[in-house]
């Protein structure tokens, strides 16, 4: 299998309108552009491959197309983000030329292009099925917060670990750093296809963490350690913070 390159990497950005805490989230204005367009611009700046936005509303489709980005319509009824990504992949690349799929969530308007690039690095190892990101936790409250998902992993180098488990609990026990999982995934195409063919697993349902399905099925997930956590926009307060961050970055 070829290494990741501009011809065989697809960056997919799922953007759903059905947000309960921030209705119409993909079209929220951030520094003069809809949020989904700001995410697409960051993905384009990463310069790792073709960028496509996956939507489930015609209104968002039209906005993305008008901004000059490739866009594909997907079903509303998907149970998970990975299912939506898989549908988008099969629609935009039915011939199977794409070998690597980078899933950048559509609510990360301030994500740094380097963070997107980092998600591809673990897949240079042919034994790795899925890659994701993490950062060491430096906030004491985050160490015990259930909404901060932790990666339990075996170190491979100073910047990488092999994931053994993901949990909302405080883990692992004992002295040493704890790591906050960043939910940006890169899949080998075959791994994504296998993943969506599996039903929800026992631990996935217990922890409400989809990535545990892959680990329970014996798939290998490696985790790249990065320096910054991208801001996920879920609330009006997050939106205002994103506006401030991006305004400062664009000056």
N, C-alpha and C positions, 0 to 999 in steps of 0.2 A: 504494500500500500504506500502511495506517495505521501510525503510530508505535507503539512499544511502550506498552501500557497494561495495566491490571489484567485487562481482558477478553480480550486476545489473547496474553498471555504465560503459558507453562507452565514451572514449575520441576520438573524430573525428577531424582530421586535414585536412582541404581542402587545396590542393596545385595545383594552376593553372599556366600553363606556359604563358598564354596570358596577360602578364603585359605590358602596353604601355610605362611606364616610366623606367622599369627595365626588359627588355626581358630575359626570361629564369630564372626568379627569384628563383624558388624552388631549382635550382641546383647551385646557386651562392656559391662559396667557402667561408666558414667562419671557420677559424682555422682548416683547413684540412678536413672539412666535408661539404657536401651540406647543404644549409640553412634548407631544409625540415627535414633533419636528426637531426640537432641541435634542432629544435622545438620538434621532436619526443622524443629526449632524455630528454628534460625538462618535457615533459608530462609524460614520464615514471618515472622520479624522483618524480613527484607529488604523485605517488603510490595511485591513487584513483580508478583505474579500467583498463580495457582493452584499449589499444591504437591502433587505426587504421588510416592510412593515406588514404585520398580520392583524387585520381588523375584523370586527363583527357588526359594524354599522356603516351604512352608506355615507352618512355625514362625515365620518372620519376618513373613509376611503377617498372621498372627494378632496378633502383638505390635504391629505398626504400626496395624492396625485398632482394637485395644483402646485405643490412645493417642489415637484420634480423628482420625488422618490418613488421607487417601485413599491407597489402595494398589492396585497392579495386578500380577498374576502374569505373568512372562515366561519364555521358554524357557531351559533351562540351557545349550544348546549354542551360544550366540552366539560368534562369533569375536572380536568387539570390543564395547567399550562403546557405540559409536555405533549398532551394530545393535540392542542391547538398548533403547536410548533410542527408536529409530525404532519398534520393535514396541510399546513402551509408548504412544507418541504415537498410533499408529493405533488402539489399543484404547480409550484414554480420550477421544479426539477424532476419531471416524470421520467427522464432518461437515466437518472441515477448518476450524474456526473459529480455531484457534490458529495464529498467524503466527510466533511466536518461541519457541524452546525453549532453556531454560537448563539445562545439565547440571552439577549439583553432585554431585561424587563422595560416596558414602556413608561415606567414612572421613575426613571433615573436620569433626570435632565442634566445633572451636574457631573455625571460620571466622567472620569478622566480617560482619554483614549488609551493611555498606557495600561490602565486597569483592564480594559477590554482585551488588549493584546496579551496581557499576562495569562488570561484564561486558556490560551492555546498551548502554552509551553508544556504542560504535563503530557499532552498527547504526542509529543515527539518520542515518547516511550511507547513502543508498539503494544506493550502489555496493558496499557491504561485504556479503559472503556469510556470514562467520563471524567472531565476535569471541572473543578470549581475553585473558589477563592476563599481566603480567610485572612483575619488580622488578629494580632494579639490583643486581648482585652486589657485596657488600662483603667477602666472605671469600675470601682468596687461593686457598685449597685448592679452593673451589667453581669457580673459573675453569677448572680443568683436570680436574675430576671428571666422568667420563662419565655418572654418574647424574644430574647437574645439566644439564638440557637448556637450551641457549641459543637465544635468539631473535636472528636477524640481521634488522634492519629498517631501513627508511628513515623518519626522523623526520617526523611530520606536525604535531606541536605538542609542548609540554613534557610532556604526559601521554599521548601516543599515537604509535604508529608503524605503518607498513604492513609486515607480515611478508614478507620475501623468502626466508627459509629458517629451518629449525629443525635443530639439530645437537647431538650429544653431544661434539663436538670443541670446542676453544677458539677461538671466532670471534665477531666479525671480528678480523682481524689488525690490529696497530697501536695507537696511543694512543686512549684513550676508554673509556667504560663498556662492560661486558658485561652482558647481561640474562638472568636466570633465568626460564624459562618456567613459568608456573603453569597446571596442566592443568584449568582450568575453562573450558568453552566455551559460547557462546551462538550458536545457528544460526537463520537464517531457515528456515522450514519447507521451502521449496523447495530450499534448499542442503543440508539434512540428507537429503532424499529423493534428491537427486542423488548425494551423497556415498556413501550406502550402496549405490547401484546400481553403483558403480565397483568394480573389483577392486583388490586391493592393488597399489600402484605400486612401481616399481623402487627409488626412494630410500626409500620407506616401509619396504620390507623390509630395505634395507641399514642404515638407522639405527634400525630398530625404533621408528619414530615415525609414528603413524597420520595426523597432520595434514599430513604431506608429500604424501599422496594428493591432498588438496584443492589444494595449490599446484601440483602437477604437472598437474592437470586444468584449471589456469587460474582457479581460484576465488580470491577475494580474502579474506585474513584480516587484520584490523586488531587491534592489541594495545593495551590500556589499561595504563598504568603505574600500579601501586599502591604502597602503603607497607609492606605486611606480607605475608609468605608464610604461608598457612594450613598448619597442621601436618597432614600426611598420616599416619594411623596404620597402620603396616605390621608393627610388631613389638611384643612386650611392653614394651620400653623406651619406645616411642612412646606406648603406651597409658598408662603411668604419667605421662609428661610431659603428655599431654592432660588427665588427671585433675587434675594440679596447676594447669594453666593455667585450666581451666574452674572449678575450685574458687575460684581467686582472682578470676575475673571475676564469679562469682555472689555474692560477699560484698557 
